[in-house]
């Protein structure tokens, strides 16, 4: 959740946070899979912040580098080469920031 949203409008920030929690609490997807789905969404939306956030969360939840990059690559037919190229760069940067966490190769 964006700290900025909470600072600018705490009521809206809390409502957004509540909505996200309700989706997570009533869903059946594993947390790692949920983050990979969200990663694909933000790649198609071209949100560098979102890509870094969801790639890192997926990685911390056990996704391998290959799963993260495959998720981004699967956006190519929908999002195009520019979105996927920048998405890969942002995702790789996020995962490299967590050098102590190792999943896959």
C-alpha positions, 0 to 999 in steps of 0.5 A, spaced: 500 500 500 502 506 498 505 510 504 503 517 500 496 515 499 495 514 507 499 520 508 494 524 503 488 521 505 488 516 511 480 515 510 481 512 503 488 509 504 484 505 510 479 503 505 484 501 500 487 497 505 481 494 507 479 492 500 486 488 499 485 485 505 478 482 504 480 480 497 486 476 500 482 473 506 476 471 502 481 468 496 483 461 494 490 463 491 496 462 494 500 468 496 505 467 491 501 466 486 496 472 488 503 476 487 505 474 480 498 475 478 498 482 481 505 483 477 502 481 471 497 486 472 502 492 473 506 490 467 500 491 463 499 498 466 506 500 466 507 501 473 514 501 475 513 502 482 508 496 482 512 492 478 518 493 483 513 492 489 509 485 487 516 482 484 519 483 490 513 480 494 512 474 490 520 473 490 519 474 498 514 469 498 518 464 495 517 465 487 523 464 483 527 469 479 524 464 473 517 465 475 518 472 476 521 473 469 516 468 466 510 472 469 513 478 466 514 475 459 507 472 459 505 479 458 508 480 452 502 479 447 498 484 451 503 489 453 508 489 448 515 489 448 516 496 451 512 494 457 515 488 458 523 490 457 522 495 462 518 491 467 523 486 466 528 491 468 524 493 474 523 486 477 530 484 476 532 490 480 527 489 485 530 482 486 537 484 486 535 488 492 534 482 496 541 478 495 540 475 502 533 471 499 535 466 494 529 462 490 531 458 484 537 460 480 
